[in-house]
Amino acid sequence: MNVPGIITDFGGGGGEGDEEKGEVSPGVKNGSRRIIVANQLPVKAFCKDEKEGKKWCFEWDRYALDTLILQLKDGLSPDLEIVYVGCLKADVELNDQEEVANFLWEKFRCVPTFLSLDLINKYYHGFCKHYLWPLFHYMLPLTSSHGVRFDRSNWLAYVSANKIFADKVYEVINPDDDYVWIQDYHLMVLPTMLRKKYSRIKVGFFLHSPFPSSEIYRTLPVRDEILRALLNCDLVGFQTFDYARHFLSCCSRMLGLDYQSKRGYIGIDYFGRTVTIKILPVGIHMGQIQNVMSLPDTAKKAKELKEKYEGKIVLLGIDDMDMFKGIGLKFLAMGHLLEQSPSLRGRVVLVQITNPPRSRGNDIREVEEEVKKIASEINMKYGKPGYEPIVCINGPVSTQDKIAHYVISECVVVNAVRDGMNLVPYEYTVSRQSNNNLDKALGPGFNGEQRKSMIVVSEFIGCSPSLSGAIRVNPWDIESVATGMTSGAMMNDREKELRHEKHYRYVSSHDVAYWARSFDQDLKRACEEHYHKRCWGIGLGLGFRVVALGPNFKKLSVAHIVSSYKLTNSRLILLDYDGTMLPEDKVDKAPSAEVISILNGLCSDPKNIVFIVSGRGRDTLSKWFSPCPELGLSAEHGYFTRWSKDSDWESRPVPADLDWKKVVLPIMKKYTEATDGSSIEQKESALVWHHLEADPDFGIWQAKELLDHLESVLANEPVVVKRGQHIVEVKPQDVSKGLVFQSLLASMQSKGKSPDFMLCIGDDRSDEDMFESIASNNSLPDNAEVFACTVGQKPSMAKYYLDDPAEVVKMLQGLSAASTAMQLPPKAPVHQVASVEDLSIVKNHASFV
């Protein structure tokens, strides 16, 4: 999959054969479509017994409030075809699977993934719900009785299930036109599988759950595989900035990847591809809730509830039976409310609707037992005939029932200790807006009752930042939650109206259609560059990734440069040192014996002028490269230069006043004291603050602060403040590596030795000055061979790249070997002595003649 030598402008990804040419799968229409991949299809399935036998029937699951993947089509163009890939909520026998799959494709454009029961148990219940779900909600399995620990067999089942989903996508996708949108944590390694098949596939991913902080996420044994899989997407979406920030921090700490914010978009450069990060919370389907509110059954149920709770203040909770929903804590807060406010006893009721758990296990049973116990104790203590403080309703309940409870509730309480989004407050807000059918059913005056609402929301759930009028609480602080519930119940009507109006305005303008439309637009924008770059794949298994390069950015081939090197007679070779010839993580920074030998080999060629162009000081460079007497050195980015060991150091003609150091050094010392792992390098002409060994996030943060600080205090000084790779440097103006190139070129041309071969290699931002200067130079001969090469695949002014310092050393070794071979005297011709057999043949030939 790696193309040796110079990469040609081939059309497809390396090693992908005809699959990248956009051959359309059977049944696929031309034109762009959206392929929505989720764990479950938005289809209800049920089996009927008929005379001919069992018959499967299907219908859209329209009235489930959480059927998000069906609702999102409202934000897309009506003419756009949408294909759904996912599991059915039913167990279909093997003999019926093909018939069911064909029917679902023809009638619903759904592609079912049939997973075996054993695979579902390991993939969904084992890895997703009992390992990933708790981990992403900040619960670590510290002991065997406190959560489920990592199980390799469950992980392999997760990968296998994702592979089945990938195979189903392959069956229907047109890779040139279609966009794939993957939903949630069940399918986090799917992007790698799709990217491996089609290097230019257009794929987005949205995580509906929280993404944990790096301290939690790094405990995951397969952390790199999942991170790299998500980075194989074009767009990755999160509910809140916190979740996105945690993801970016993990990429920085574990993969060494930095991100940039440009024109409002956050992007991570990943092997030449830009992975865009989107932050946008999910909304609700306004029309669906309003339609349910208009149903006669909803009005009837609301009227019954209003009569049942006549004269009482209803607080409502709707949650899944889950350890993270904080139901037990909510009940304890209700008990505290009744204890502290005797006047509310008999007046306030907490109605808790509990949806069935989405998984099973000891943790669910423990939560159920705890909730029942707390509710029973509070009802026994504060209840009386005709009054039950906590009313528990075990689901499932119909959508009409949920809406009816929203309608008659004075306040909704969402007390989750950790939740990705939670749309209950949004649904409640819309349900409290006036509706003609409900007004008629509930009697005169209820219109005014509806246009006000109150929300008590945990600060640890995704919807909390968007609900600026809600009472935010810490769910672990029982007293705080109780106070919030009391405020929600007793707040004056005018305040409730204002808060309701504020929330309704946000919820109605940021519905599910807005969310889907915004994500789709950003996905298209993120994929615009696909066919402007050349792509090929590298890596095995889940370590696979695609390298994407600009049309003029190529990997430097050793064979090609050696060939050009041999045909030229006047060569200029400029080499950066740190990060170019030496890995950055190496503790001993001195050059190895191999590097010294290679440099001496290059310098021994009379056709070569070789320079190390570094930011380091001249004393350090002189010491390190003393075994190379013919090597030129340019220290401190060109402030000092010498042509060989025996020549004197020359300095740039810049102002010699370095009084600015007296201002800069104390500032840098303050940042060093405050940033563990940072250090100051004092050069003769410059000061450098290093943060390579500091905490990655804090180091970057402090570097930005230091840059701003120094730029403000040095505004009138003849210096430049620059950020480099893990550094902030202050140096005199008119000192750069680009000027080093211009100076050396002018010197060679003045001696009549204009170079016909130019090699320049570097890895840092300071080296871009050299590349830019070379690209804009018009004084080189037209036939000159120019190789400007950066280290690593990243945006650069260079035309070529090498992956790492090891490849740089290997390439220089090839040049050095070529110089040595060309300098050897030609070998004398060897006269072969004829063998006895040869003499016999000659003799016989002569006799014949």
C-alpha positions, 0 to 999 in steps of 0.5 A: 500500500506504500508506493515506492519512489515518486508518487504518481497522480493515480486516481484511486487509493493505494491498494484499493483496485477498482473499488475507488472508481465509484462502481455503483452497487446493485440497486443504487441510483445515481446521485448523492444520498445519505446513508444513516448507520445506527445500532437500530433501525427506526422500524417496528417489526411484529410477526403475525400468525396466518394460515400460510404460517408466520408473516413479518409486518413492519412500520415506521416507528414514528411516535417514539420520541427517541426515534432520532434517525427517522426524525433527522430527515426533516432537516434534509432536502425532500428530494434526497434519498435516505438509506438506513442501516441497522439492527431490527428490534426483533429476532428474525430466523435465518430462513426468513432473513433474506426475504425480510431484507429484500422487503425492508429495502424495497419498502423502507430503504432499510438495510438490516444487520442480522446479528446472532444472539451470542454476538448481541450479548457480547457486543451490545450488552457486554462491551457497549452497555456494561463497559463503554457506557459506564466508562463514558459516564465517568465510572471506572471498574475499580473492583470486580463488584464495581462495574465490568472490567475490559474483556478482550472477547467482548471487544472482538465481538464489538469489532466483529459487529462493526464489520457486519455493519460495514459489509452492509454499507458496502452493499448499497453505497456509491462511494463517489456520491453518497455521504455516510452518517454514523450514530453513537458509540456502538459503531466507533470503529466503523469509520476505519473499516469504511475508510480502508475500503474507500479512501475518499469516502465521505463519512461523519460521526455524531456521539450522542453520549458524553466523551470522558476526560483524558484521565478517564478515557486513557484507562481504555485498553483500546484507546488508540484504536477508537481514537484513530477510528474516529479520526478516519471520519471527515466530521466528528460531532459532539453535544457540548464543548466539554465533550469536544474538548475532552476528545481534542485533549485525548488526541493531543496527549495520546496521539500527539495531534494538535488542533487549530481553530480557523474561521469558526471551525475546529480542525485536526490535521491527521496525515494530510486530512483535516478532521473537522470537529462540530459542537451542536446539541441535538434538538427535538421534533417539534411537529411530532410533539405538537401532533401528539398534543392534538390527539383526542387521547392525549387531551383525555389523558391530561384531563384525567391526570388534572382531576387526579392531582387537583389542588397539588403541585406536580413535579415530574421526572422521566428517566430510563432505569439507569445508574446514571439518571440519579433517580435515587438522589432525586427521591432523597431530595424530595424527602429532604424537601418534605422534611424542611418544608412541612407546609408542602406536605400533602401539596407537592407530588413527585411523579416518576415515570421510569422507562425500561432499562436498555440492558440487564445486569446486577447494576440495574437490579441494584438501582431498581431495589434502591429506588423502590426502597427510598420511595417506600420509606418516604411514602411511609413517612410523609404519606397519608390517605389520598396523598402519596409523595412519590408516585412511581410509574414503571414503563413503557408508557405511551407517547400520549401518556408522557405528553399528558404528564408534561402538560399538567406538571408545574416543574420537571426535574432532570437529576442525572449524574451524567448524561449525554444530552437528555431531551426531556426538558425540551419536550416538556417546554414544547408540551407546556405551550398552548394547544386548542384541543388541550384548552377545550378539554382542560377547561377555561383558564388552562391556556394561561397555566400552560404558557409557563414552565419550570425546569430543575436540571443537573449541571452534568447533562448536555442540555444544561448549557442551552437552558439558561432559564433553568435552575441548575443543580449539583445532583450529588448535593441533596440539599441543593436539589431540594432547594431547586425543587422548592423554588421550581414549585413555588416560583411566581407565575410571571417569572415562570412565564419569562423563563418558559418563553426564553426556553421555548424560543431556543427549543423551537429554533434549534430543533432536530431539523436544524441539527440535521441540516447543520451537520449535513452542511458541515459534512459536505464542507468537510469533504470538499477537498477529497478530490483535490488530493491524492490518497493512499492507505497505510497501516494494518487493522484498526491502525489503518489511516489514509495519507492525503497529499496535495497534488504538488506535495510528494514523498521524496524518493531516495532513488530520484534524488540520488539520480539527480545528485549524480548529474550535478556539479555545484550543490548546496545542502542546508539541513536543520538538526533538531527534529530533522536529523534527530528525533525530538524525544531523544534525551541525548541531543548530540549527533550519533557517529552515523550522522557524523560519518554521513556529514563527513561523506557529504563534505568530502565531495568538492562539489558540495557545500553543506550547512547545518542551519539550526536555532541552537547556539554556536558553542553547542553546534561547534562542540557537537560537530567538531569532528566535521571540519568541512561542515558549515554551521549557521547558529541561532537561525542565521545570526552567526555563520561560519563556513568551516571549522577553521573559519571565523564566525560571522554575524548578521548586520543587525542592531547589536543592542540586546537590552530587550533581554532584560525585559524578556528574561524575567517574564519568561522566568515567571512562566517557567516557575508556573509551568512544570516541565518548561525551561529557558534557553539563553542564546547570544542573540535570542531567548527561547522558552521550551514547553516540550516536557510540560503538560501538553494542554497547559504548555500550549495554553501558557505558550499562547499567553506568553506570546501575547504578553511578550508581543505587547511589551516588545511592540516598539523593540526591533525584535520578533516574537514567534511560536515554534514547535513547543517553543516561544522565541524572541530574536532580533528582526532580520534574522531567519533561516530564509535569509541564511539561504539568500546569503549563502546563495549570493556568496556562491554566485559571487564566486561563479559557482551558482548551484545546480542542485539545491537540497533543504530539509527542516521540520519546524515553522522556522524552516518554512522561511527557507522553503518560502525563500527557495520557492520565491527565488528567481536567481537559480539556474533554470535547470537546477534540481531543487528539493525543498523537503519537510519532515512529516506530512503537514501543510508546508511551503516545501514540495517534498516530505519525508516521514521522520528523521530516520528517513532523512538519515537514510536519504542522506546516507544514499547521497553520501554513498553516491559521493564516495562512489563517484570519488573512487578511482575507476577499476582496471579491466579484469582479463578473464583466464580461459578455462580448459573447456573454453580452450577445448572448444576453440581447438575443435572450432579451429580443426573444423575450419 
